[in-house]
Amino acid sequence: MSRYFLLLMFAFVAMSCSKKVEVKGNFAGGSPLERIEFIEASGVATLPLLNLGVDSKGSFSGSFEAPKNGMYIMSYAGKTAMIYLKGGQELNISGQAANFPNQFTISGDAKNNNDFLLEVTKFIQGYAGKINVGELVMKNEADFLKAAEKIRTDIGNSIDAAAKKTSADNEVVEYKKDELNASVLGLMSQYEVNHPQATQNPAYKASKNFKDAEAKLNADSDRLLKNQPIYRNYLLGKLSPEFQAFASKQATSGNQLSSELFAKFLDTKKDLSQLTKDYLLAFVLSSGDITPGMTDENAAKINKIINENIKDAGIKKDMQRIQFVIAGPKAGEAAPDSKLIKQDGSAFKLADVKGKPNLVMFYASWNPYISEGTVPVLKEVVNFYKSKMDFTFVNLDDTKDQFTKTSNAMMKGIPGNNVYGEGGLNSQIAKDLGIYGFKLPSFVVIDKDGKMASRFFYNLGDPELITVLDKLTGLKAPTVQPEATLQNDLLAPQAVPQPEAAPTK
């Protein structure tokens, strides 16, 4: 009996500590070509936690480990909504696909907190329409502070009323009040910057009352920093004039990265906490310098900044991951030996393809660019290089059945290895090479010895890719016509959601 009791208690503790969020629902009229993703919204350079398919009836289901309780971005068909989630919850979503994100219903454990958010959002949308920022900036300081406090009080009262009506958790209520304080700080920053010019009073300087009001709103600065992207935006805005002055004095050769200059600038800011520096530097890195196609030299600089300047272990880990996902594996590294599956069920590994260089393509049926644009160009590339090169087409659909259907239809008649990463975007090959939905389709080259020979490419007509293929095969490709150039519009620097704005040089 005591053993049973212990097992029961263990199961209870395991469930209560679970970070897994179960997601299911239906979007009537949804298309299997559209995907649902969830991304943690308060981090810096966060990556999708879940990529779900929608079946022919608009239904979907899946789960993901929630790194923290808080706001998450839910995207569907290129549109986004903000949802508050806690680990261990069950999230049920329903609605019309055509009406997302303006109309959808949440039920299950997450209902109360998200009903609360909806109530507050409705109030703020109506209230914000009555605020004239231009008029506020023109007010004398005392009247502005009164107006700012009234805004904070009115919205704060609406938050309290919504919390009572919906029985929202204390955590989400605290989140909205923190967001309110960060927003008012942003308004105060606008006033301080724009009031002198708006009133033709260049001598204006914020008074002690103004600074005291700012300090009051900054009372929980560490929590604001960790959970509120708009607070980081406020801090960046406050630092921007100083950073611009600092950058203009730096004697450089013109090839310094923005993050290099910003890291040097932060070293001079003894009044900022290390955590503040870590968050702000991470944002500048991810929003500007970590981009597809970055040179090896710049990638090395970025790695050095991440390893030496960012001290917080969690932020450092996130930045190292996003750097790897965008830059890909280094040339000369061994190809991953992740298990792939052929249509007949036999095993296949990229590392085992040797003797000839190997152009590897990653794709899935739900990406419309592949059948419409990639395959016609791919046929030309394969036909030109096939005497000197192998080709492997790695499918990342959700199921092996879908892989079989897709490869038979899409890759029919194209010489090469048709293989499947079991689990699609959750497969080991996707984890090993940092492949997410926004990286499909993508291409990478492996040399004849089974080592990585290139970065990831998203354009078969990329001159750098053609140079790599020519070098490894000894062939000389004809000049690619502009109309034959395949662009992957899904992969852009803004593919990783970024709500903040970096200071400019």
Buried (B, 14 or more C-beta within 10 A) or exposed (E): EEEEEEEEEEEEEEEEEBBBBBBBBBBEEBBBEBBBBBBBBBBBBBBBBBBBBBEEEBBBEBBBEBBBBBBBBBBBBEEBBEBBBBBBBBBBBBBBBEEBBEEBEBBBBBBBBBBBBEBBEEBBEEEEEEEEEEEBBBBEBEEBBEBBEEBBEBBBEBBEEBBEEBEBBEEBBBBBBBBBBBBBBBBBBBBBBBBBEBEEEEEBEBEEEBEEBBEEBBEBBEEBBBBBBBBBBBBBBBBBEEBBEBBEEEEEEEEBBBBBBBBBBBEEBEEEEEBBBBBBBBBBBBBBBBBBBBEEEBBEBBBEBBEEBBEBEBBBEBBBBBBBBBBBBEBEEEBBBBBBBBBEEEEBBBEEBBEBBBBBBBBBBBBEBBBEBBBEBBBBBBEBBBEBBBBBBBBBBBEBEBBBBBBEEBBEEBEBBBBBBBBBBBBBBBBBBBBBBBBBBBBBBBBBEBBBBBBBBBBBBBEEBBEBBBBBBEEEBEEBEEEBBBEBEBBEBEBBBBEBEBBEB
